[in-house]
Amino acid sequence: MILRDRRKVRNHLRSVHAMALGNLGEMVTGLALMNSLPDKTRGILTGISISYLKKARGKLSAECRCDIPGSDATDELTLTGDIRDSTGDTVASVEARWLIGPEKDPSGAN
């Protein structure tokens, strides 16, 4: 996933705002996880931690890789999303905790 550096996402230090990086990290971990979940499984973000390593400037790319859950059993997974600048330096690292489990029955039966 790519985030372009533009005025809307900058802070007073002329770098990408901390929460823009946090949102990008949450999105990339969520996309990686949700894309790998078995049918009828849901995921809910339960916590997030961000390490800011370098001022984020220029076009940024975010990546998360995760193992594919084998079932829809309730479990908590911690995924890491790394955000890099155009030189390949990691500017932020996001650890997101996701609770996965079976979808609720919309009729309220379970």
DSSP file (Angstrom, degrees, kcal/mol; ACC not computed):
  #  RESIDUE AA STRUCTURE BP1 BP2  ACC     N-H-->O    O-->H-N    N-H-->O    O-->H-N    TCO  KAPPA ALPHA  PHI   PSI    X-CA   Y-CA   Z-CA
    1    1 A M              0   0    0      0, 0.0    61,-2.7     0, 0.0     2,-0.4   0.000 360.0 360.0 360.0 142.8    0.0    0.0    0.0
    2    2 A I  E     -A   61   0A   0     59,-0.2     2,-0.5    57,-0.0    59,-0.2  -0.898 360.0-166.8-116.7 140.0    1.3    3.5   -0.9
    3    3 A L  E     -A   60   0A   0     57,-2.6    57,-2.8    -2,-0.4     2,-0.3  -0.986  17.8-143.2-124.2 119.5    0.8    6.8    0.9
    4    4 A R        -     0   0    0     -2,-0.5     2,-0.7    55,-0.2    55,-0.1  -0.599  19.9-119.1 -80.2 141.4    1.8    9.9   -1.0
    5    5 A D        +     0   0    0     -2,-0.3     2,-0.3     3,-0.1    54,-0.1  -0.717  53.1 148.4 -80.0 113.9    3.4   12.7    1.0
    6    6 A R    >   -     0   0    0     -2,-0.7     3,-1.8    52,-0.1     4,-0.4  -0.940  61.5 -95.3-144.3 166.5    1.1   15.7    0.7
    7    7 A R  G >  S+     0   0    0     -2,-0.3     3,-1.5     1,-0.3     7,-0.1   0.819 115.6  64.7 -54.2 -37.7    0.1   18.7    2.8
    8    8 A K  G 3  S+     0   0    0      1,-0.3    -1,-0.3     8,-0.0    -3,-0.1   0.762 109.1  39.1 -60.0 -26.7   -3.1   17.0    4.1
    9    9 A V  G <  S+     0   0    0     -3,-1.8     8,-3.6    -5,-0.1    -1,-0.3   0.306  96.8 103.6-108.6   9.0   -1.0   14.4    6.0
   10   10 A R  B <   -E   16   0B   0     -3,-1.5     6,-0.2    -4,-0.4     2,-0.1  -0.567  53.5-151.0 -93.0 156.2    1.9   16.5    7.2
   11   11 A N    >   -     0   0    0      4,-2.4     3,-1.6    -2,-0.2    -1,-0.1  -0.396  44.2 -80.3-107.6-171.0    2.5   17.9   10.6
   12   12 A H  T 3  S+     0   0    0      1,-0.3    -2,-0.0    -2,-0.1     5,-0.0   0.622 127.3  61.9 -70.3 -11.7    4.3   21.0   11.8
   13   13 A L  T 3  S-     0   0    0      2,-0.2    -1,-0.3     3,-0.0     3,-0.1   0.302 115.2-114.5 -93.5   8.0    7.7   19.3   11.3
   14   14 A R  S <  S+     0   0    0     -3,-1.6     2,-0.3     1,-0.3    -2,-0.1   0.819  82.8 108.3  60.0  34.1    7.0   18.9    7.6
   15   15 A S  S    S-     0   0    0     42,-0.1    -4,-2.4    -6,-0.0    -1,-0.3  -0.856  84.6 -72.3-128.7 169.6    6.8   15.2    7.9
   16   16 A V  B     -E   10   0B   0     40,-3.4    40,-0.4    -2,-0.3    -6,-0.3  -0.418  61.7-103.3 -66.0 132.8    3.9   12.7    7.6
   17   17 A H     >  -     0   0    0     -8,-3.6     4,-1.8    -2,-0.1     3,-0.4  -0.192  22.8-120.8 -60.4 144.6    1.8   13.0   10.8
   18   18 A A  H  > S+     0   0    0      1,-0.2     4,-2.1     2,-0.2    -1,-0.1   0.879 112.0  48.5 -54.8 -44.1    2.1   10.2   13.4
   19   19 A M  H  > S+     0   0    0      1,-0.2     4,-2.8     2,-0.2    -1,-0.2   0.791 104.5  58.9 -74.6 -25.1   -1.5    9.2   13.2
   20   20 A A  H  > S+     0   0    0     -3,-0.4     4,-2.0     2,-0.2    -1,-0.2   0.905 109.0  46.4 -63.7 -39.3   -1.5    9.0    9.4
   21   21 A L  H  X S+     0   0    0     -4,-1.8     4,-2.5     2,-0.2    -2,-0.2   0.900 111.9  51.0 -67.1 -40.5    1.3    6.5    9.8
   22   22 A G  H  X S+     0   0    0     -4,-2.1     4,-2.5     2,-0.2    -2,-0.2   0.916 110.4  48.6 -62.5 -43.4   -0.8    4.7   12.5
   23   23 A N  H  X S+     0   0    0     -4,-2.8     4,-2.5     2,-0.2    -1,-0.2   0.895 111.1  50.5 -63.2 -40.1   -3.8    4.5   10.2
   24   24 A L  H  X S+     0   0    0     -4,-2.0     4,-2.5     2,-0.2    -2,-0.2   0.917 111.3  48.5 -63.8 -42.9   -1.7    3.2    7.4
   25   25 A G  H  X S+     0   0    0     -4,-2.5     4,-2.0     2,-0.2     5,-0.2   0.901 112.0  48.6 -64.3 -41.4   -0.2    0.5    9.7
   26   26 A E  H  X S+     0   0    0     -4,-2.5     4,-2.5     1,-0.2    -2,-0.2   0.928 112.6  49.3 -62.9 -44.1   -3.7   -0.5   10.9
   27   27 A M  H  X S+     0   0    0     -4,-2.5     4,-2.8     1,-0.2     5,-0.2   0.924 111.1  47.4 -62.9 -45.3   -5.0   -0.7    7.3
   28   28 A V  H  X S+     0   0    0     -4,-2.5     4,-1.9     2,-0.2    -1,-0.2   0.876 114.4  46.2 -69.5 -35.9   -2.2   -2.8    6.0
   29   29 A T  H  X S+     0   0    0     -4,-2.0     4,-2.4    -5,-0.2    -1,-0.2   0.910 114.3  49.2 -69.9 -40.1   -2.3   -5.3    8.9
   30   30 A G  H  X S+     0   0    0     -4,-2.5     4,-3.1    -5,-0.2     5,-0.3   0.909 111.0  48.9 -64.9 -42.0   -6.1   -5.5    8.6
   31   31 A L  H  X S+     0   0    0     -4,-2.8     4,-1.9    -5,-0.2    -1,-0.2   0.920 112.0  48.8 -63.7 -43.1   -6.0   -6.0    4.8
   32   32 A A  H  X S+     0   0    0     -4,-1.9     4,-0.6    -5,-0.2    -2,-0.2   0.926 118.2  40.4 -62.3 -43.9   -3.4   -8.8    5.2
   33   33 A L  H >X S+     0   0    0     -4,-2.4     3,-1.5     2,-0.2     4,-0.9   0.962 115.0  48.3 -70.8 -51.9   -5.4  -10.5    7.9
   34   34 A M  H 3< S+     0   0    0     -4,-3.1     3,-0.4     1,-0.3    -1,-0.2   0.832 108.9  55.4 -61.4 -32.1   -8.9  -10.1    6.5
   35   35 A N  H 3< S+     0   0    0     -4,-1.9    -1,-0.3    -5,-0.3    -2,-0.2   0.721 111.9  44.1 -70.6 -20.4   -7.8  -11.3    3.1
   36   36 A S  H << S+     0   0    0     -3,-1.5    -1,-0.2    -4,-0.6    -2,-0.2   0.507  86.6 112.3-103.9  -5.3   -6.5  -14.5    4.6
   37   37 A L  S  < S-     0   0    0     -4,-0.9     3,-0.1    -3,-0.4    35,-0.1  -0.378  71.4-111.0 -70.9 144.5   -9.3  -15.4    7.0
   38   38 A P    >   -     0   0    0      0, 0.0     3,-0.9     0, 0.0    -1,-0.1  -0.284  51.5 -76.0 -63.3 159.8  -11.5  -18.5    6.3
   39   39 A D  T 3  S+     0   0    0      1,-0.2     3,-0.1    63,-0.0    64,-0.1  -0.209 118.7  23.9 -54.4 148.9  -15.1  -17.9    5.3
   40   40 A K  T 3  S+     0   0    0      1,-0.2    63,-2.6    -3,-0.1     2,-0.4   0.757  96.7 121.3  64.5  28.5  -17.5  -16.8    8.1
   41   41 A T  E <   -B  102   0A   0     -3,-0.9     2,-0.3    61,-0.3    -1,-0.2  -0.949  42.7-164.0-120.6 142.4  -14.6  -15.5   10.2
   42   42 A R  E     -B  101   0A   0     59,-3.0    59,-1.8    -2,-0.4     2,-0.4  -0.843   5.8-150.5-122.3 161.6  -14.3  -11.9   11.4
   43   43 A G  E     -B  100   0A   0     -2,-0.3     2,-0.4    57,-0.2    57,-0.2  -0.994   6.8-169.2-132.5 140.0  -11.5   -9.8   12.9
   44   44 A I  E     -B   99   0A   0     55,-2.3    55,-3.0    -2,-0.4     2,-0.3  -0.997  26.1-123.3-130.2 128.3  -11.7   -7.0   15.3
   45   45 A L  E     +B   98   0A   0     -2,-0.4    53,-0.2    53,-0.2     3,-0.1  -0.548  32.5 171.9 -68.8 127.6   -8.7   -4.7   16.2
   46   46 A T  E     -     0   0A   0     51,-3.2     2,-0.3     1,-0.4    52,-0.2   0.546  60.3  -2.4-115.1 -12.9   -8.1   -4.8   19.9
   47   47 A G  E     -B   97   0A   0     50,-1.2    50,-2.8     2,-0.0    -1,-0.4  -0.959  53.3-161.3-173.0 156.4   -4.9   -2.9   20.3
   48   48 A I  E     -B   96   0A   0     -2,-0.3     2,-0.4    48,-0.2    48,-0.2  -0.996   2.2-172.4-149.1 142.0   -2.2   -1.1   18.4
   49   49 A S  E     -B   95   0A   0     46,-2.4    46,-3.1    -2,-0.3     2,-0.4  -1.000   9.5-163.3-135.7 134.8    1.4    0.0   19.1
   50   50 A I  E     -B   94   0A   0     -2,-0.4     2,-0.5    44,-0.2    44,-0.2  -0.967   8.0-162.0-125.4 133.2    3.5    2.2   16.9
   51   51 A S  E     -B   93   0A   0     42,-2.7    42,-2.1    -2,-0.4     2,-0.6  -0.966  11.9-152.9-110.7 122.4    7.3    2.8   16.9
   52   52 A Y  E     +B   92   0A   0     -2,-0.5    40,-0.2    40,-0.2     3,-0.1  -0.861  22.0 168.3 -96.8 117.6    8.4    5.9   15.1
   53   53 A L        +     0   0    0     38,-2.6     2,-0.3    -2,-0.6    39,-0.2   0.692  60.5   1.8-105.5 -24.2   11.9    5.4   13.8
   54   54 A K  S    S-     0   0    0     37,-1.6    -1,-0.3    35,-0.1     2,-0.1  -0.979  87.1 -80.8-161.8 149.8   12.6    8.2   11.4
   55   55 A K        -     0   0    0     -2,-0.3     2,-0.7    -3,-0.1    37,-0.1  -0.388  49.3-129.9 -57.8 133.0   10.8   11.3   10.1
   56   56 A A        +     0   0    0    -40,-0.4   -40,-3.4    35,-0.1     2,-0.3  -0.786  42.2 155.0 -94.8 113.6    8.5   10.1    7.3
   57   57 A R        +     0   0    0     -2,-0.7    29,-0.4   -42,-0.2   -42,-0.1  -0.974  40.7  12.9-137.3 150.8    8.8   12.1    4.2
   58   58 A G  S    S-     0   0    0     -2,-0.3     2,-0.3    27,-0.1   -52,-0.1  -0.275 110.1 -15.4  81.7-171.4    8.2   11.4    0.5
   59   59 A K  S    S-     0   0    0    -55,-0.1     2,-0.4   -54,-0.1    27,-0.3  -0.503  70.7-158.5 -69.7 129.8    6.2    8.5   -0.9
   60   60 A L  E     -A    3   0A   0    -57,-2.8   -57,-2.6    -2,-0.3     2,-0.4  -0.856   7.6-159.0-113.0 145.1    5.8    5.8    1.7
   61   61 A S  E     -AC   2  84A   0     23,-2.6    23,-3.2    -2,-0.4     2,-0.4  -0.971   5.4-160.3-123.0 142.0    5.0    2.1    1.3
   62   62 A A  E     - C   0  83A   0    -61,-2.7     2,-0.3    -2,-0.4    21,-0.2  -0.932  10.1-179.7-122.2 144.1    3.5   -0.2    3.9
   63   63 A E  E     + C   0  82A   0     19,-2.0    19,-2.3    -2,-0.4     2,-0.4  -1.000   9.3 179.2-145.3 142.5    3.7   -4.0    4.0
   64   64 A C  E     - C   0  81A   0     -2,-0.3     2,-0.4    17,-0.2    17,-0.1  -0.989   5.7-169.5-141.4 134.9    2.4   -6.7    6.3
   65   65 A R        +     0   0    0     15,-0.5    15,-0.4    -2,-0.4     2,-0.3  -0.977  14.5 172.5-121.9 138.9    2.8  -10.5    5.8
   66   66 A C        -     0   0    0     -2,-0.4     2,-0.2   -34,-0.1    13,-0.1  -0.978  34.6-105.0-144.4 157.4    0.9  -13.0    7.9
   67   67 A D        -     0   0    0     -2,-0.3   -31,-0.1     1,-0.1     3,-0.0  -0.530  44.0-108.7 -75.9 148.2    0.3  -16.7    8.2
   68   68 A I        -     0   0    0     -2,-0.2   -31,-0.1     1,-0.1    -1,-0.1  -0.683  33.3-119.2 -81.5 121.9   -3.1  -17.8    7.1
   69   69 A P        -     0   0    0      0, 0.0    -1,-0.1     0, 0.0     3,-0.0  -0.354  15.2-143.9 -60.1 139.5   -5.3  -18.8   10.1
   70   70 A G  S    S+     0   0    0    -33,-0.1     2,-0.3   -32,-0.0    -2,-0.0   0.651  73.3   5.1 -81.9 -16.3   -6.3  -22.5    9.8
   71   71 A S  S    S-     0   0    0      2,-0.1   -30,-0.0   -33,-0.1    30,-0.0  -0.891  74.4-102.7-152.8-179.5   -9.7  -22.1   11.2
   72   72 A D        +     0   0    0     -2,-0.3   -30,-0.2   -35,-0.1     3,-0.1   0.190  69.5 138.2 -96.5  16.3  -12.3  -19.6   12.5
   73   73 A A        -     0   0    0     28,-0.2    -2,-0.1     1,-0.1     2,-0.1  -0.300  67.7 -93.5 -61.8 144.7  -11.5  -20.5   16.1
   74   74 A T        +     0   0    0     25,-0.1     2,-0.3    27,-0.1    27,-0.2  -0.399  66.0 145.0 -62.5 129.6  -11.3  -17.5   18.5
   75   75 A D  E     - D   0 100A   0     25,-2.0    25,-3.1    -2,-0.1     2,-0.5  -0.979  45.6-125.4-160.3 156.5   -7.7  -16.4   18.8
   76   76 A E  E     - D   0  99A   0     -2,-0.3     2,-0.4    23,-0.2    23,-0.2  -0.967  28.0-170.1-112.9 128.8   -5.7  -13.2   19.1
   77   77 A L  E     - D   0  98A   0     21,-3.0    21,-3.2    -2,-0.5     2,-0.6  -0.920  13.9-148.6-118.1 140.8   -3.0  -12.5   16.5
   78   78 A T  E     - D   0  97A   0     -2,-0.4     2,-0.3    19,-0.2    19,-0.2  -0.952  20.1-174.0-109.9 121.9   -0.3   -9.8   16.6
   79   79 A L  E     - D   0  96A   0     17,-2.8    17,-2.8    -2,-0.6     2,-0.5  -0.869  14.1-142.3-115.3 147.9    0.7   -8.6   13.1
   80   80 A T  E     - D   0  95A   0    -15,-0.4     2,-0.5    -2,-0.3   -15,-0.5  -0.935   9.9-167.5-112.8 130.1    3.5   -6.2   12.2
   81   81 A G  E     -CD  64  94A   0     13,-2.9    13,-2.9    -2,-0.5     2,-0.4  -0.973   9.5-156.8-114.0 122.9    3.2   -3.6    9.5
   82   82 A D  E     -CD  63  93A   0    -19,-2.3   -19,-2.0    -2,-0.5     2,-0.5  -0.843   0.5-156.8-102.7 135.3    6.4   -1.9    8.4
   83   83 A I  E     -CD  62  92A   0      9,-2.8     8,-2.8    -2,-0.4     9,-1.4  -0.952  15.4-174.1-114.3 124.1    6.3    1.5    6.7
   84   84 A R  E     -CD  61  90A   0    -23,-3.2   -23,-2.6    -2,-0.5     6,-0.2  -0.860  17.7-132.3-120.7 150.4    9.3    2.4    4.5
   85   85 A D    >   -     0   0    0      4,-2.4     3,-1.9    -2,-0.3   -25,-0.1  -0.280  46.1 -85.1 -87.7-177.5   10.3    5.6    2.7
   86   86 A S  T 3  S+     0   0    0    -29,-0.4   -26,-0.1   -27,-0.3   -28,-0.1   0.668 128.5  57.2 -67.8 -15.7   11.5    5.7   -0.9
   87   87 A T  T 3  S-     0   0    0      2,-0.1    -1,-0.3     0, 0.0     3,-0.1   0.511 119.2-108.8 -88.8  -4.9   15.1    4.8    0.1
   88   88 A G  S <  S+     0   0    0     -3,-1.9     2,-0.2     1,-0.3    -2,-0.1   0.409  72.0 141.5  93.4  -1.8   13.9    1.6    1.8
   89   89 A D        -     0   0    0      1,-0.1    -4,-2.4    -5,-0.0     2,-0.5  -0.542  56.9-118.6 -74.1 137.9   14.4    2.9    5.3
   90   90 A T  E     + D   0  84A   0     -6,-0.2    -6,-0.3    -2,-0.2     3,-0.1  -0.668  33.1 176.8 -76.0 121.9   11.8    1.8    7.9
   91   91 A V  E     +     0   0A   0     -8,-2.8   -38,-2.6    -2,-0.5   -37,-1.6   0.705  66.4   5.6 -98.2 -25.4   10.2    5.0    9.2
   92   92 A A  E     -BD  52  83A   0     -9,-1.4    -9,-2.8   -40,-0.2     2,-0.4  -0.989  56.3-154.7-156.2 151.6    7.6    3.3   11.5
   93   93 A S  E     -BD  51  82A   0    -42,-2.1   -42,-2.7    -2,-0.3     2,-0.5  -0.998  13.6-160.5-131.2 128.7    6.6   -0.1   12.6
   94   94 A V  E     -BD  50  81A   0    -13,-2.9   -13,-2.9    -2,-0.4     2,-0.6  -0.930   5.7-163.4-114.7 127.6    3.1   -0.9   13.7
   95   95 A E  E     -BD  49  80A   0    -46,-3.1   -46,-2.4    -2,-0.5     2,-0.5  -0.955  15.3-172.7-107.3 119.3    2.1   -3.9   15.9
   96   96 A A  E     -BD  48  79A   0    -17,-2.8   -17,-2.8    -2,-0.6     2,-0.6  -0.943  14.8-148.2-116.8 130.5   -1.6   -4.5   15.7
   97   97 A R  E     -BD  47  78A   0    -50,-2.8   -51,-3.2    -2,-0.5   -50,-1.2  -0.865  18.5-171.2 -98.1 124.7   -3.5   -7.0   17.8
   98   98 A W  E     -BD  45  77A   0    -21,-3.2   -21,-3.0    -2,-0.6     2,-0.6  -0.959  15.5-148.8-119.4 130.5   -6.5   -8.6   16.1
   99   99 A L  E     -BD  44  76A   0    -55,-3.0   -55,-2.3    -2,-0.4     2,-0.3  -0.875  22.6-171.0 -94.6 122.5   -9.1  -10.8   17.7
  100  100 A I  E     +BD  43  75A   0    -25,-3.1   -25,-2.0    -2,-0.6   -57,-0.2  -0.819  18.9 131.0-113.2 156.2  -10.5  -13.3   15.2
  101  101 A G  E     -B   42   0A   0    -59,-1.8   -59,-3.0    -2,-0.3   -28,-0.2  -0.970  56.6 -49.0 178.1 177.2  -13.4  -15.7   15.6
  102  102 A P  E     -B   41   0A   0      0, 0.0   -61,-0.3     0, 0.0   -62,-0.1  -0.325  62.8-101.8 -66.5 146.5  -16.5  -17.0   13.9
  103  103 A E        -     0   0    0    -63,-2.6     2,-0.2     1,-0.1   -31,-0.0  -0.335  40.7-108.4 -61.2 147.5  -19.0  -14.4   12.6
  104  104 A K        -     0   0    0      1,-0.1    -1,-0.1    -3,-0.1   -64,-0.0  -0.538  33.9-105.5 -74.9 145.8  -22.0  -13.9   14.8
  105  105 A D    >   -     0   0    0     -2,-0.2     3,-2.2     1,-0.2     5,-0.3  -0.617  23.8-142.4 -70.6 121.6  -25.3  -15.2   13.6
  106  106 A P  T 3  S+     0   0    0      0, 0.0    -1,-0.2     0, 0.0    -2,-0.0   0.739  99.9  60.2 -61.5 -20.6  -27.3  -12.2   12.3
  107  107 A S  T 3  S-     0   0    0      1,-0.0    -2,-0.1    -3,-0.0    -3,-0.0   0.602 113.2-118.8 -80.8  -9.8  -30.5  -13.8   13.7
  108  108 A G  S <  S+     0   0    0     -3,-2.2    -1,-0.0     1,-0.0    -4,-0.0   0.605  73.4 133.1  84.5  11.9  -29.0  -13.8   17.2
  109  109 A A              0   0    0      1,-0.2    -5,-0.0    -5,-0.0    -1,-0.0   0.726 360.0 360.0 -70.3 -22.2  -29.2  -17.6   17.5
  110  110 A N              0   0    0     -5,-0.3    -1,-0.2     0, 0.0    -6,-0.0   0.441 360.0 360.0-122.7 360.0  -25.6  -17.9   18.8
